[in-house]
């Protein structure tokens, strides 16, 4: 005998199917909720990826600008270093010239003034 022919099995089967059919709209609703939630999550992931790409581009730009700044600051530092060397050399040259003049004056190589001859004395 087949279970389809048994009325008690058919009635139990119909009740199960009916219960499952009553649950179907609730399940469909939950599936839609999950589907909406997953769609939002995917949209958020895409938005984050876009923001991360923008942030990465900005970081690259800052890195390039920092490199240019570093190179420029090194050039400026070298330029001022040479300016300082030039000023120091000029000061040393001026000091040496002053010291040389003082030495030449002290040794009499450069006369300070003409000596005044003594006044003539009268002879009686």
C-alpha positions in Angstrom: 0.0 0.0 0.0 1.3 3.4 -1.0 1.5 6.2 1.6 -0.4 8.4 -0.9 -3.4 6.2 -0.6 -3.5 6.4 3.2 -5.8 9.3 4.2 -4.0 9.9 7.6 -0.7 10.3 5.9 -2.2 12.6 3.2 -3.8 14.7 5.8 -0.6 15.0 7.8 1.3 15.8 4.6 -1.2 18.5 3.8 -0.8 20.0 7.2 2.9 20.1 6.9 2.7 21.6 3.5 0.2 24.2 4.8 2.5 25.0 7.7 5.4 25.4 5.3 3.3 27.5 3.0 2.4 29.8 5.9 6.1 30.2 6.7 7.0 30.9 3.1 6.2 34.7 3.2 8.1 35.1 6.5 11.1 33.3 4.9 10.8 35.4 1.8 10.8 38.5 3.9 13.9 37.4 5.8 15.6 36.5 2.6 14.8 40.0 1.3 16.2 41.5 4.5 19.4 39.5 4.2 19.6 40.4 0.5 19.2 44.2 1.3 21.7 44.0 4.1 24.3 42.2 1.8 23.6 44.8 -0.9 24.3 47.6 1.6 27.4 45.9 2.8 28.7 45.5 -0.8 28.0 49.2 -1.4 29.8 50.2 1.8 32.8 48.0 0.7 32.9 49.7 -2.7 32.7 53.1 -1.1 35.5 52.2 1.3 37.6 51.0 -1.6 37.1 54.3 -3.4 38.0 56.2 -0.3 41.1 54.1 0.2 42.1 54.6 -3.4 41.7 58.4 -2.9 43.7 58.3 0.3 46.4 56.2 -1.4 46.6 58.8 -4.2 46.8 61.6 -1.7 49.6 59.8 0.2 51.5 59.3 -3.1 51.1 63.1 -3.8 52.4 64.0 -0.3 55.3 61.6 -0.7 56.3 63.2 -4.0 56.0 66.7 -2.5 58.1 65.7 0.4 60.8 64.4 -1.9 60.8 67.7 -3.8 60.9 69.6 -0.6 63.8 67.6 0.7 65.8 68.1 -2.5 65.0 71.8 -2.5 65.9 72.2 1.2 69.2 70.4 0.6 70.0 72.8 -2.3 69.2 75.8 -0.1 71.3 74.4 2.7 74.3 74.0 0.4 73.8 77.5 -1.0 73.8 79.0 2.4 76.8 76.9 3.4 78.8 78.4 0.5 77.6 81.9 1.4 78.8 81.4 4.9 82.2 80.1 3.6 82.5 83.2 1.3 81.7 85.5 4.3 84.2 83.8 6.5 86.9 83.9 3.8 86.2 87.7 3.3 86.5 88.3 7.0 89.8 86.4 7.2 91.2 88.4 4.3 90.2 91.7 5.9 91.7 90.7 9.2 94.9 89.6 7.5 95.2 92.8 5.7 94.7 94.8 8.9 97.3 92.7 10.7 99.7 93.1 7.9 99.2 96.9 7.9 99.8 97.0 11.7 103.0 94.9 11.3 104.3 97.1 8.5 103.5 100.3 10.5 105.2 98.9 13.7 108.3 97.9 11.8 108.7 101.2 10.1 108.3 99.9 6.6 105.4 102.2 6.2 106.4 105.6 7.7 103.8 107.1 10.0 104.8 110.7 9.4 107.7 112.7 8.1 110.2 113.4 10.9 110.4 117.1 11.7 113.9 118.3 11.5 115.2 120.0 14.6 115.0 123.8 14.4 118.2 125.4 13.3 120.3 126.7 16.1 121.8 130.0 15.8 125.6 130.3 16.0 127.0 133.3 17.8 
